[in-house]
Amino acid sequence: MRRTLLACSALLAGLVAQPARAQTLINGAGATFPYPLYSKWFSDYTTVDKGVRFNYQSIGSGAGIRQITDRTVDFGASDTPLTDEQLAKAPGLVHIPTVLGAVAVTYNLPSVPALNLTPEALAGIFLGQITSWDDPKLVAINPNANLPKLAIGVVHRSDGSGTSAVFTDYLSKISPAWAKDVRSGTAVHWPTGIGAKGNEGVTGQIKQLPGSLGYVELVYAIQNNLPLTALRNKAGAFVKPDIDSIVAAAAGASANLPDDLRVSITDPPGDKSYPIASFTYILVYKDQTDAVKGPALANFLWWGTHAGQATAPGLHYAPLPAPVVKRVEAKIKGLQLNGKPALTKE
């Protein structure tokens, strides 16, 4: 009996003495656009690899680009590709498309449950040329709507934002005045309106301010029960953002992606295409330097490109088209650690 007790004590002592498995913390920062999806991915991935955790700062694409450029995070996130000038400051940075999303134009006007906007009208509102809801230009495209004599309260992002970059990229394509005087980017000099930080901030302002209108990532509008504006697309059809119209917008780009996967899909052709859609990207360096984090990050990206796609539609993002998945696979397989593939699990 004594011998048995001694053996049990030794076994327990050995178990206690063994150190708990250290967790690998991967730090990221950037876009608020995909934050609802990434939060779900980070949570779900703990069942795939219990030793990996993520710390993601949803602080806007502009800040995410700065942090990954300075290498203060393990990955960045942006809703638009980096410019050539930005890439020159971050040699070796790779764009990994994760899903597709839409920038929704939404508003606070309870008397108007449905609203149509032409490209010209939308640009006119954000240029400060259309200032009242009963403007004849708006009445003409909404003849059955009860448009009130009320000032339009324009709301835009105040921070460096990929959502803004997508939105202003679209406005630059459809409005010569916008392209000349304001242009596109993560941060621009807005001709009118009030600013709010993040998709969350813009959503909050629109909910609080009667007569307001602004732009947010689709899931933020849906989760907050805000109405979705139907925008007239390049084919002349008024289309609201949803999974099908986002997929339609990406159809043309899927077959013609450049090697670096940097592409704009705003103002696309097609009767069913929503005009303000975009890929969203995770930004990582091709040459990983951390022997633990490098493989963990590559393995997570592979999981997100495959199993993670099933989560996207439930949060109002469109999964990557099959031809794009093949291209992304090649990018992930190209990530290196000490001259060897960083990816260890497929």
C-alpha positions as CSV (number, residue, x, y, z in Angstrom):
1,M,0.0,0.0,0.0
2,R,2.8,2.4,1.0
3,R,4.6,1.6,-2.3
4,T,1.4,2.4,-4.3
5,L,0.9,5.7,-2.5
6,L,4.5,6.7,-3.2
7,A,4.1,5.9,-6.8
8,C,1.0,7.9,-7.1
9,S,2.7,10.9,-5.3
10,A,5.6,10.7,-7.8
11,L,3.2,10.7,-10.7
12,L,1.3,13.7,-9.5
13,A,4.5,15.6,-8.7
14,G,5.6,14.9,-12.3
15,L,2.3,16.2,-13.7
16,V,2.5,19.4,-11.6
17,A,6.1,20.0,-12.5
18,Q,5.3,19.9,-16.3
19,P,4.9,23.5,-17.5
20,A,1.6,24.5,-19.1
21,R,1.8,25.0,-22.9
22,A,2.6,28.6,-23.7
23,Q,0.1,30.4,-25.9
24,T,1.3,32.2,-29.0
25,L,-0.2,35.7,-29.2
26,I,-0.5,37.1,-32.7
27,N,-1.0,40.9,-32.9
28,G,-2.8,42.6,-35.7
29,A,-4.3,46.0,-36.4
30,G,-6.3,47.8,-39.1
31,A,-9.7,47.8,-40.8
32,T,-13.0,48.0,-39.0
33,F,-14.7,46.9,-42.2
34,P,-14.0,43.1,-41.6
35,Y,-13.9,43.3,-37.8
36,P,-17.1,41.4,-37.1
37,L,-15.9,38.5,-39.3
38,Y,-12.3,38.5,-38.0
39,S,-13.6,38.5,-34.4
40,K,-15.6,35.3,-35.2
41,W,-12.6,33.8,-37.0
42,F,-10.3,34.4,-34.1
43,S,-12.8,32.8,-31.7
44,D,-13.5,29.8,-33.9
45,Y,-9.8,29.2,-34.5
46,T,-9.1,28.5,-30.9
47,T,-10.8,25.1,-31.5
48,V,-8.4,24.4,-34.3
49,D,-5.2,25.5,-32.6
50,K,-5.6,25.9,-28.8
51,G,-2.2,27.4,-28.5
52,V,-2.9,30.5,-30.6
53,R,-4.6,33.6,-29.6
54,F,-5.2,36.9,-31.5
55,N,-5.1,40.5,-30.4
56,Y,-6.7,42.6,-33.1
57,Q,-7.0,46.4,-32.9
58,S,-9.9,47.6,-35.0
59,I,-8.5,51.1,-35.6
60,G,-8.9,51.7,-39.3
61,S,-7.0,50.7,-42.4
62,G,-4.7,53.7,-42.4
63,A,-3.5,53.0,-38.9
64,G,-3.2,49.3,-39.7
65,I,-1.0,50.1,-42.7
66,R,1.2,52.3,-40.6
67,Q,1.7,49.6,-38.0
68,I,2.5,46.8,-40.3
69,T,4.9,49.1,-42.3
70,D,6.6,49.9,-39.0
71,R,6.5,46.1,-38.1
72,T,4.9,46.9,-34.7
73,V,2.2,44.2,-35.4
74,D,2.4,40.7,-36.9
75,F,-0.2,41.5,-39.6
76,G,-2.2,44.5,-40.8
77,A,-5.6,44.8,-42.3
78,S,-6.9,47.1,-45.1
79,D,-10.0,47.3,-47.3
80,T,-8.0,48.7,-50.1
81,P,-4.6,47.7,-51.5
82,L,-1.5,49.7,-50.7
83,T,-0.4,52.2,-53.3
84,D,3.0,51.8,-55.0
85,E,4.3,54.5,-52.8
86,Q,3.1,52.7,-49.6
87,L,4.6,49.4,-50.8
88,A,7.9,51.0,-51.4
89,K,8.1,51.7,-47.7
90,A,7.2,48.1,-46.8
91,P,9.2,45.9,-49.2
92,G,8.1,42.3,-49.1
93,L,4.5,43.0,-47.9
94,V,2.0,40.5,-49.3
95,H,-1.8,41.1,-49.9
96,I,-4.0,38.3,-48.8
97,P,-7.7,38.8,-49.8
98,T,-9.9,37.3,-47.1
99,V,-13.5,38.0,-48.2
100,L,-15.6,40.5,-50.1
101,G,-17.7,43.2,-48.5
102,A,-19.9,46.2,-49.5
103,V,-20.0,49.8,-48.4
104,A,-23.6,50.6,-47.7
105,V,-25.1,54.0,-47.9
106,T,-27.6,54.4,-45.1
107,Y,-29.7,57.1,-43.5
108,N,-32.0,58.2,-40.7
109,L,-35.3,59.1,-42.2
110,P,-38.2,57.1,-40.8
111,S,-40.7,58.6,-43.2
112,V,-38.7,57.1,-46.1
113,P,-38.3,53.3,-45.8
114,A,-36.9,53.0,-49.3
115,L,-34.5,55.3,-51.1
116,N,-32.9,55.4,-54.5
117,L,-29.8,57.3,-55.3
118,T,-28.0,57.9,-58.6
119,P,-24.2,58.3,-58.7
120,E,-24.7,62.0,-59.5
121,A,-27.0,62.5,-56.5
122,L,-24.7,60.6,-54.1
123,A,-21.7,62.7,-55.2
124,G,-23.8,65.8,-55.0
125,I,-24.7,65.1,-51.4
126,F,-21.1,64.5,-50.3
127,L,-19.8,67.5,-52.3
128,G,-22.3,69.7,-50.4
129,Q,-24.3,70.6,-53.6
130,I,-27.5,68.7,-52.5
131,T,-28.3,69.8,-49.0
132,S,-32.0,69.1,-48.4
133,W,-34.0,65.9,-48.6
134,D,-36.7,67.6,-50.8
135,D,-34.1,68.7,-53.4
136,P,-35.7,68.2,-56.9
137,K,-32.9,65.9,-57.9
138,L,-33.8,63.5,-55.1
139,V,-37.5,63.9,-55.7
140,A,-37.1,63.0,-59.4
141,I,-35.6,59.6,-58.6
142,N,-37.9,58.9,-55.6
143,P,-41.3,60.1,-56.9
144,N,-43.3,58.0,-54.5
145,A,-41.2,58.8,-51.4
146,N,-42.3,61.3,-48.7
147,L,-39.1,63.3,-48.8
148,P,-39.3,66.0,-46.1
149,K,-38.0,69.6,-46.2
150,L,-35.1,68.7,-43.9
151,A,-31.3,69.3,-44.0
152,I,-29.2,66.3,-45.0
153,G,-26.7,65.6,-42.2
154,V,-23.7,64.1,-44.0
155,V,-21.7,61.7,-41.8
156,H,-18.2,60.4,-42.9
157,R,-15.2,58.8,-41.2
158,S,-12.8,61.0,-39.3
159,D,-10.0,58.4,-39.1
160,G,-7.8,56.8,-41.8
161,S,-10.2,54.3,-43.2
162,G,-10.3,51.6,-45.8
163,T,-14.1,52.0,-45.9
164,S,-13.5,55.6,-46.9
165,A,-10.9,54.6,-49.5
166,V,-13.4,52.2,-51.1
167,F,-16.2,54.9,-51.0
168,T,-14.0,57.7,-52.3
169,D,-12.6,55.4,-55.0
170,Y,-16.1,54.9,-56.2
171,L,-16.9,58.6,-56.1
172,S,-13.7,59.4,-58.0
173,K,-14.8,57.0,-60.8
174,I,-18.4,58.5,-61.2
175,S,-17.8,62.2,-60.4
176,P,-15.3,64.3,-62.4
177,A,-15.7,67.0,-59.7
178,W,-14.8,64.6,-56.9
179,A,-11.9,63.2,-58.8
180,K,-10.5,66.7,-59.4
181,D,-11.2,68.4,-56.1
182,V,-11.3,65.7,-53.4
183,R,-9.8,62.5,-54.9
184,S,-9.7,59.1,-53.2
185,G,-7.8,57.7,-50.2
186,T,-8.1,56.5,-46.6
187,A,-8.3,60.1,-45.5
188,V,-9.5,63.0,-47.6
189,H,-10.6,66.6,-47.1
190,W,-14.3,66.2,-46.9
191,P,-16.2,69.1,-48.5
192,T,-19.1,68.8,-46.0
193,G,-20.4,66.8,-43.1
194,I,-19.3,65.6,-39.6
195,G,-16.7,62.9,-38.9
196,A,-16.9,59.9,-36.7
197,K,-14.3,57.3,-35.8
198,G,-14.7,53.8,-37.2
199,N,-17.7,52.1,-38.8
200,E,-19.1,52.0,-35.2
201,G,-18.8,55.7,-34.8
202,V,-20.5,56.5,-38.1
203,T,-23.3,54.0,-37.4
204,G,-23.9,55.7,-34.0
205,Q,-24.0,59.2,-35.5
206,I,-26.6,58.2,-38.1
207,K,-28.8,56.5,-35.5
208,Q,-28.7,59.6,-33.3
209,L,-29.1,62.3,-36.0
210,P,-32.5,62.6,-37.8
211,G,-32.0,63.4,-41.4
212,S,-28.5,62.1,-41.5
213,L,-26.9,60.0,-44.3
214,G,-23.5,58.2,-44.4
215,Y,-21.6,55.1,-45.4
216,V,-20.7,52.0,-43.4
217,E,-19.7,48.5,-44.0
218,L,-22.9,46.4,-44.8
219,V,-22.9,44.4,-41.6
220,Y,-23.0,47.5,-39.4
221,A,-26.1,48.8,-41.2
222,I,-27.9,45.5,-40.9
223,Q,-27.0,44.8,-37.3
224,N,-28.3,48.3,-36.4
225,N,-31.5,48.0,-38.4
226,L,-30.5,50.9,-40.6
227,P,-32.1,51.2,-44.1
228,L,-30.1,50.3,-47.2
229,T,-30.0,52.7,-50.1
230,A,-30.4,51.3,-53.6
231,L,-27.7,52.7,-55.9
232,R,-28.0,52.9,-59.6
233,N,-25.2,50.8,-61.0
234,K,-23.2,51.1,-64.3
235,A,-25.9,49.1,-66.1
236,G,-28.6,51.5,-65.0
237,A,-30.3,49.2,-62.4
238,F,-30.9,50.3,-58.8
239,V,-29.3,47.7,-56.6
240,K,-29.0,47.2,-52.8
241,P,-26.0,45.5,-51.2
242,D,-26.3,41.8,-50.4
243,I,-24.3,38.7,-51.0
244,D,-25.5,38.2,-54.5
245,S,-24.8,41.7,-55.7
246,I,-21.4,41.7,-54.1
247,V,-20.5,38.4,-55.8
248,A,-21.7,39.9,-59.1
249,A,-19.5,42.9,-58.6
250,A,-16.5,40.6,-58.1
251,A,-17.2,38.4,-61.1
252,G,-15.2,40.4,-63.6
253,A,-12.2,40.9,-61.3
254,S,-11.9,37.3,-60.4
255,A,-10.6,36.3,-63.8
256,N,-8.3,39.3,-64.2
257,L,-6.5,39.7,-60.9
258,P,-3.0,41.0,-61.1
259,D,-0.1,38.9,-59.7
260,D,0.0,41.0,-56.5
261,L,-3.8,40.7,-56.0
262,R,-4.2,44.4,-55.7
263,V,-7.5,45.4,-57.4
264,S,-10.5,47.8,-57.2
265,I,-13.9,46.4,-58.1
266,T,-16.0,49.6,-57.5
267,D,-18.4,50.7,-60.3
268,P,-18.3,47.3,-62.1
269,P,-20.3,46.2,-65.1
270,G,-23.3,43.9,-64.8
271,D,-27.1,44.3,-64.2
272,K,-26.9,42.7,-60.7
273,S,-23.7,44.3,-59.5
274,Y,-23.6,46.5,-56.4
275,P,-21.4,49.5,-57.3
276,I,-19.4,49.9,-54.0
277,A,-17.9,46.5,-53.2
278,S,-14.4,45.5,-52.3
279,F,-12.0,42.7,-51.4
280,T,-10.6,43.2,-47.9
281,Y,-7.0,42.2,-47.2
282,I,-4.7,40.9,-44.5
283,L,-1.2,42.3,-45.0
284,V,1.8,40.1,-44.0
285,Y,5.5,40.0,-44.9
286,K,6.6,37.3,-47.3
287,D,9.7,36.6,-45.1
288,Q,8.5,35.8,-41.6
289,T,11.1,36.2,-38.8
290,D,9.5,34.6,-35.8
291,A,9.8,30.8,-35.8
292,V,6.6,30.4,-33.8
293,K,4.4,33.2,-35.0
294,G,5.3,32.8,-38.7
295,P,3.9,29.2,-39.1
296,A,1.0,30.0,-36.8
297,L,0.0,33.0,-38.9
298,A,0.4,31.1,-42.2
299,N,-1.7,28.2,-40.9
300,F,-4.4,30.6,-39.8
301,L,-4.5,32.3,-43.1
302,W,-4.9,28.9,-44.9
303,W,-7.8,28.1,-42.5
304,G,-9.5,31.4,-43.2
305,T,-9.2,31.0,-46.9
306,H,-10.9,27.6,-46.7
307,A,-12.9,26.6,-43.6
308,G,-13.3,30.2,-42.5
309,Q,-15.2,31.2,-45.7
310,A,-18.3,29.3,-44.5
311,T,-18.8,31.9,-41.8
312,A,-18.8,34.9,-44.2
313,P,-22.4,34.8,-45.5
314,G,-23.9,34.8,-42.1
315,L,-22.2,38.1,-41.3
316,H,-23.0,39.6,-44.7
317,Y,-19.7,39.1,-46.4
318,A,-19.2,37.2,-49.7
319,P,-16.8,34.3,-49.7
320,L,-13.9,34.4,-52.1
321,P,-14.7,33.1,-55.6
322,A,-13.0,29.8,-56.4
323,P,-10.5,31.3,-58.9
324,V,-9.4,33.8,-56.2
325,V,-8.9,31.0,-53.6
326,K,-6.4,29.3,-55.9
327,R,-4.5,32.6,-56.2
328,V,-4.5,33.2,-52.5
329,E,-3.3,29.6,-51.8
330,A,-0.2,30.4,-53.9
331,K,0.4,33.5,-51.9
332,I,0.1,31.7,-48.5
333,K,2.4,28.9,-49.7
334,G,4.9,31.5,-50.7
335,L,5.3,32.8,-47.2
336,Q,8.8,31.9,-46.0
337,L,10.6,31.3,-42.7
338,N,14.4,31.0,-43.0
339,G,14.1,30.1,-46.7
340,K,11.5,27.4,-46.1
341,P,7.6,27.5,-46.4
342,A,6.1,29.0,-43.3
343,L,2.9,27.0,-43.9
344,T,2.9,23.7,-42.0
345,K,-0.8,22.7,-42.2
346,E,-3.1,22.4,-45.2
